[in-house]
Amino acid sequence: MNAIKCTDAGAGKVSEHDKHENLGPFGSAIRERDVATPNPLSADIPFQDAPSQSPVDGRTGPTGDATLNRADEVEDLIDAVKSLIIPYIRAADASAAERATGGIAPASPNPASQSAGTVLVDAHEPEALVRKLRFSLPERDGRGRDGLLETIGGVLRYSVNTWDQGFLDKLYSSTNAVGVISELLLAVLNTNLHIYSVSPSLTVIEKTTARQLAALFGFNGPRAGGVVCQGGSASNMTSIVVARNTLYPSTRSRGNEGHRFVLFTSEHGHYSVDKAAITCGMGSANVVPIPVDSAGCMDPSALRATISRAKAEGKTPLYVNATAGTTVLGSYDPLAEISAVCKEHGLWMHVDASWGGAAAFSAQRRHKLAGAELADSLTVNPHKMLNVPVTCSFLLTPDTAVLHRANTLPAGYLFHGGVNGGEGEGASDPWDLADLTLQCGRRGDGLKLALAWVYYGAAGFGAQIDHAFDTAAYLATLVQVSPDFDLLSSNPPPCLQVCFYFAPGGELAEDKEENTRRTKEMVAKLVPRGFMVDYAPGEKGSFFRVVVNCQTLKGTVDGLVKALSDAGREVMKE
């Protein structure tokens, strides 16, 4: 890419080196302008030398105000913290070979760790950690740089290192290099995405990213797109508010009135729907679980019958939450069939694709989301499968006007018109994004997906997703052929979770409590071997739920199966 040639006073010509070096679109401009101005992206701010001790050190400038030294302070602290976080990440990279063995992991070589814990975690019960961490806040004077670095060292030492290959516990994993940079950039900007005037570039980036993300799910209308919410639960709750306020507009001012609203979700759906019902005054008793089939997918015929029954009881069916990637089995509900039921009864259809939605980037896996284009709204969390830093959640819709109509309020102190959209065919697109959400203050979390998308590209995301699904299938096969385990998931699994029981010699214990005991004890024995996995309740007791991710190596799951077999033998001897 050719560098941008700067025409500001004092700028030199673009060098041949800059033309060919991968500096990005602002590479040469930054270098050339650096000579003439303190701001590498603007030559309009007059330069003034700054002192070198503190942000405000008492020296006075031409106006009598204290001079600032914040840039040097930031540079100093970033350099100091870098010396802690790079070894922390490097230790996780170096431990990958150990995970492939499945053996007891050696003590952490991480300089931030001064204990016998592994690179993955130095685990302690809460009361013990309070004593070890010795964290307190100063009542008077601050502890300065040394105190800050000591505290950061403690945080690293006693945190779970999600960069470690052995972290296979939750529906997220570590971020990546781009994620770290994106969080740093957001902290530097430290602005609020409530109105366009204070966050112009971030607003444009969020809207552009949401529009392109929505297109992956088949939302292609002129106002298709969405907004970023605080997390998947917040996105789901917002969708319920939008559904109610759209289908029953008077509820915006009068509340639920005499309506006995009912929400429908899969038996395996996320509990955020119940929490939202509590928050919205509908009550968790009015969230009706719909039975699932043997694969964990919602039964559309049962949904239809349940809606009809609710109507007969004088209730007001409002909303159906379909799931694309359930939290335990990773199942994808039959979206097209569910949409037909919703249209038949006039209900809002939402798709909770918080976990499984990233499959839309993969040409091989996109079929799992067939029917998503028929939904009224959809949640997707890039912080889960795409390794974007927590949190990053988008609420998408075929028409963002519904978000505006449902949530807008005349806060004259903040929204001054002009870029706030409107109603009707010729209405402009709203740019004050807080007017589309339940929030006022909003962090620019959409930037984190945007920068990762710029860095990896849609094809890069697709390759990562394919790798993760292939790794899950590889693990399922290892479990299936092992004499020590009973595979509960299908092979290949529907998503990135692999669920199975410990069954030595191919036999589960007849007592479900015994199966649960074995599972829990084996999970605990994995920790000193450098692995963390989770478990979930089942008909025959609790079973293992292992979640692979886009960065999981096949050698890691080889080591995991060996570690589980060894842990199982230890449990059986006790």
N, C-alpha and C positions, 0 to 999 in steps of 0.2 A: 504494500500500500504506500502511495506517495505521501510524504509528510505535508502538513499544511504550511504554506509559506507565510510567515508573519510579515506584515507590512508596517508594524509599529515603529516609531522612531527608535533608532539604536539597534534594530534587529538586523542581523547579517543574512547572508544567503543560506538557503537550505543546503546542507552538506551532502555529498554523495553517501557518506556513512548513514546519515539520518534517513535518506531515501530508501535505503535497503534494510536498515535495522528495524525489527518488529517493535516499534514504539507505540503503535496505535495512532488514531487520527489526530491526537494532540501532541505527538512526540516532539517534533522539531519546534513547534510553537512554544512548548514548555521550556525547552533549552534556550531558545533565543530570547524569550521574554524574561527569563530568569535574571538576566543581566540588568534589565532596566526597571523591573518592578518587583515588589515583594509577593505579588499574586501572580502565579504562572499563567493564569487564564485570563488576566485582564491587565492592560497597560494603562488604565485610566486612574489608578490610585497612586498618589505621590509617595515616594519611598522615604522612610525615616529610620535611621539606625536605632536598634533597640538594645537595652542593657542585657546582661547575661545572668542575673541571679534569680529573680522571682518575677511572677506575672506583673505585679505592681510593686516596684522596688523603692518608691519614694523619690526617684529622680523626676524632674519636671521637664516637660516639653515646651514648645513655643507658646502654648496657651496657658501654661501653668498647671496642666493636668499631669498626673503621673504617667510615665511611659510604660509600654507593655512589653512583656517578654514571653508571651504565651507560646509562640512557635518553638522557641528553644526548649521550653519546659516540656512540651508535647514530644519533641524529638528525643529528648533525654529519657523520658519515661517509656516511650515506645522501644528505644534501644535496650533499656533495662529489662522490660517485660519480655522482649524478644528472646533474651538470653535464658528465659525460663520456659517459654512455650515451645520453642523449636526443639529442645531436647525432649520435652514431654511428648511431642508428636513423633520425633525420631525414635524414641524408645518403643512406641507402638509399632512402627514399621519394622524395627529390628526383631521384635518378638514374633513376627509372622511365622518364621521357620519353626519356632518352639511350639506354636499352636498345632502345627501339622503332625507333631509327634503324639499329642494327646497326653503327654506325661505331666508330672507335677512341675509347675512352672517355677523357675528360680526367682529369687527376690529381685525386685525391680532395680535396674541399673539407672533409672531416671534420677538425675540430680535433685529433682524436687521431692523425691521420696527418700525418707530416712528410716524406713521400717522394713519389716519382712514381707510386706504385701507384694503382690505381683504388679506388673505394668498395668494390668487391667484395673485392679482395685485393691486398696488397702482397707478391708472391710472391718467395721466395728459397729456395735450396737449404739443407739443414739446417746445414751448416758456416757458411755466410754468415749465417744467422739467429742462430746462437749469438753471432757477433761483434756483430751489430746490436742484438740484444735486451739484451745485456750483463747477463743475469740472474744474480744470485748471492744467497746467503743470508748474513746477518750472523753472524759467529762469536761476537760478544758482544752489544752493545747493539742494540736494534731501531732502525729508521729512522723510526718514527713515521708520522704522517699524511702528510707529504710523500713519504716513501719508498714508502708504500702507494699513493698516487695516481700516482706516477711508474711504478710497476710495472703498475698497472691500465691506465694509458695505453699502455704497451708491449704489453700483451696485446691490447688493442683494435686497436692500430696494425697488428700483424702477424698477426691472425687473419682467417679467412674470414668476411666479413659475410654470414651466411645470410639476413639481412633483405633483401638486394639481390635484385631481380627476376632478375638474371642467374645466380643459384645454382640450377642445374637438374641437379645432379650426382649426388645420392644419394636414397635412399628416405626422406628427411626434408627439412625446410627450416627456416626460422626458426620460433620460437614466436610468440606474440602478446601483447597487453597482459595478458590474464588469466594467461598462462603465467608472465610475469615476477612478477606479484603472488603466484602460488601458490608459486613457489620462495622468495620472500622470506618468506612465511608459514611455510613448512616450516623455514626457517633460524631464525626467531624461536622456534618451538615446540621445535625441536631435541630431539625425543623419539624413542623407539624403539618400533616396532610389533611387539614380540615378545609382550608381555602386555597385556591390557586395562587393568590398573590404572594404567599409566603413559601410556596413549594412548587414553583412552575415546572422545573425539569422533572421532578419526581412524579408530579401529577400526570404529565404527558407520558412518562414511562409506564406508570401503573395502568393508565387507560389503554395504551398500546399493547402492553403485555396481556392484559385481561381480554382484549379483543382477539388477539391471536390465539390465546389459550382456549377461549370459547369456541373458536372455529374448529379446533381439534375434536370437539364433542358435537359438531354439527350445528352450532349456533352461528348462522351466517347472515342474519338480517342486518340492516343498516345501523341499528343501535344495539347489536349484540355486544356483550362484554361482561363486566362485573366490577366488583370492588374487593379489596383486601379487608378481612376481618381479623380479630385477635387470635383465632384458632378455629379448628373444625367445629367445635361446640358452638362458638359464636356465630359462625357461618350458618350452621343448621338452625340456631334459634332465630337469626335474622330472616331466614327463609320462611319460618313459620309466621313471623310477624308480617312479612310481605304478603304471604298467602292470605292471611286473615284480613288485612287491610285492603287487599285487592278484591277479593271475592265478597267481602262485607264491609264496604267503605265507611259506614257509620261507626264501626268499632274504633276507628281512629280517635273519635271524640267521646263516644259513649261507652267504650269498653265492650265486654262480651255480651252485655245486656241479657236478654233471655235465652241466648243461644247456649245449647249444651254441646259445645264443639268436641269433636272426637278426632283423634289422630291415629293413624295406622302405621305400624312399622313391623319389620320382620322380628321373629323371636330372637334372631341373632343380630339385630340392629344395635346401634350404639346407644348407650344410656343418655346421651345428650338430648335426645328427643324428650325423654321423661323430665329432665331438668328444665328444658325449655317450657314444657307444659306447666310446670310448677311456677316458673317465672312469669309466664303470660296469663296466669290466673285460670288456666283450664284444668289443672290438677293432674297428677300422674295417673289417677284412676281412669282418666279419659284417654290414655294412650293404650291402644289395643294391640297386643302382639299377634302377629299372623303366623300360623304354623309354617314350617319349612319342610322341604323334602329331604331325602337321605343325603343329598349333597350340600345341604345347608342353605338352599335357595328358597325364597318366598314362594308360596303356592298361590298363584293368581286366582284359582277357583275358590280357595278359602277366603281370599281377600274380598272377592265379589259377594260371597255369602255373608261375610261379617259386616260389610257396609250395608247391605240390605237389612240385616237384623238391627243395626243401629238406627236406621231410618224408621223402622217399624216401632222402635222404642221411643220415638220422638226426639232423638238426638240429631245433631247437625254434623254429619261427616264433612271434614274440612280438607284433610291433607294426608297424603300417603308418602312415607319415606321409604324409598327403595335403596338398596345398598349395593355398591360396586366395590367389593372387597371387604367382607366382614372381618371383625377384629380377631376372631379365633380361627376359623377354617379358611378365611380368605375367599368366601363364595361371592359370586356375582349373580344378583337377582335377574330374572327375565324381564328386562326393562320394557320391551315392546308390548308384551302381554299385560304388564302392570299398567302401562299407559292406556291401553284399550279399556281397562276397568275404570280408570280415573275419568276418562272422557265420557264413558257411559253414565257415570254418576255425577259428573261436574265437580270433581275434586282436583285440588292442586297436586301435581306430582313433582316431588323433589328427589334427586339422586344424591345420596351421600357417597361420593367417590373420594372421600378424604384419603383413604389408603390406596385403593386400586385404580384411581383415575389416571395415574401417570402412565398406565398401559396405553393410553391414547397416543403416546409418542412412538410406539412400536408398531410397525406394519404387521408383524407376526401376531401381536396380542390385541390389537385394536378391536377385533371382533368381539371381545369380551364385553365391550361397552355398546354393542348394538342396541339401538333404541334410546340412547342417551339424548339424541337430537329431539326426541319427543317430549322431554321434560320441560317443566316450567322454571326450574332452577336446579343448580348443581353445585356441590361443594367439592373442591379438590385441594389437597394439602401438599404442595411441593416439598415441604420440610420432612415429609415421610420418605417416600420412595426415591426422591431425586437428590437427597443429601443437601438440600438447601437448609441454612440454619433455622432452628426453631425460633419463633413461629413464622409460618408463611402460609396463609390460607386464603383461597379465593372463593367468593360466592359469585357464580356465573349465571347468566340468564339470557334468553333470546332477545330480550328488550330491556335495556337498563332503565327505561322510563318507569317500569313498575317499581324499581327500587326508589326512585325519586318520589313518585306519588305516595308510596307507602310511608316514607320516613321524613319527608321534608317538613320543616317548621320555620316560621318567620323570625329567626333570631337576628334582628336588625343590627345588633352590635357587631355581628360577625359576617353574615351574608349580606353583601351590599348590592346584589343583583349584577346584571351584565354578563356574567359567565355561569349563571345558575340554572340554565335550561328553562323549561316551561312545558306547556301542554300542547297537544295537537300535532298534526302532521308536519307543520313547518317549524316546530319548536327546535331551538338549538340544543346541542348536547351539553348537559351540565358538567362543569369543571370543578366546582367546589364539592369535593368528594364526600365530605362529612355529611352533606345533605342527602346522601344516598344510604346512609348507614345508621345504626343505633348509637354510634360513637360521636363524640366531638373530637377529642384528641386522637390522632391516628399516626402511628409510626409508618415509615416508608418501606414496609416489609416487601412490597412488590418488587423493589429494586433487587432484592436478593435472587429472585427467580430470573429477573431480566438479565443481570450480569452473568449468571450461570448459563443462560440461554445464548447470550452473545459468545461466551467462551467455548462452550461445547457444541452449540448448534442443535437443532431438532434431531438431526441424524445421530449426533453424539449421545443425546439423551436416549434415543431409541436403542442404540447399541448397549448402553448401560442397563436398560430395562431387560433386554434380551439376555444379557449375561446373568442378571439376577434370577430370572425365571429358569434359565438353564441350570443354574447352581442349585435352586430349590428342587428341580427334578432329579438332579444327581444325588442330592441328599436323600430324597425319598427312595431312590433305588438302593442306596446303601442300607437304609433302614429295612427295606422290604426283603433284602436277601440275607440280612443278619439273623442268626438264630436267637438273638437276645431281645428282639423288639417286635411289636405288632403295629404295623402302619395303619393309622386312622385316616389320614388324608388319602385322596386319590393320587395316582401316579400317572402323569405329572400332576402336582397340586394345582388348584385354581389360581393361587397367587404365590406369595413368597413365604408363607408359613408352612412348616412341615410338622404335623401332629402325629404322635405315636405313644404307645405304652411300652414300658419295660416288661418283657415277657420271656424270662429265661427258659430256654428249651422250647420256646414257642407257646408257653402256657402262662396265661394271666392268673393271678390269685383269684380265688372265688369270692373273697371278701373285698369289696370295693375300698374299704378303709385301709386295707393292707396295700392295695395298689397305690393309694394316695400317699401312704407313709413312705413307700419305696421311692416314689417320684420326688417327694419333697427332700428326702435325705440325699438322693442322688444329685439333685440340683445344688444342694449345699456343698457336696463333695466336688462339684465341678469348679467351684471358685478358686481353690488353690491350684487347680490345673489350668487356670487362665481362661475359663469360660463362664459366661453368664447366659442362662436360658430361662424361659418362663414356663409356667404350667397353667392349666385351666381345668375346671371341673367337667367330668363326663359321666355317662351312665355307669361305667365300670370303675369309677374313681378318677382322680386327677391324672392327666396325661401331659407329656411334654409338648410345648409349643415353641419350636425353634424358628426364628425369623432371620432369614438371610437378607443381604442387601446388595446394592450395586457394586460394593467394593469387596465382597466376600470371595475369598479364593477357594478353589476346590480342595486344596490341601488342608484348609481350615476345617472343612466339614469332614474330611477323612479323619483328622485328629479328634474332632468332636465325637464321632461315633466310637472311636477307640477309647476316649476318655469316659464316655458313658458306660461302655461295657466294663471297664475296669472299676468304675464307681459302683456299678450294679453288683459285681462280684463281692466288693467290700461290704455292701449293704446286706447281702444274703448271708455273709459269714457272721454278722453281728447278732 
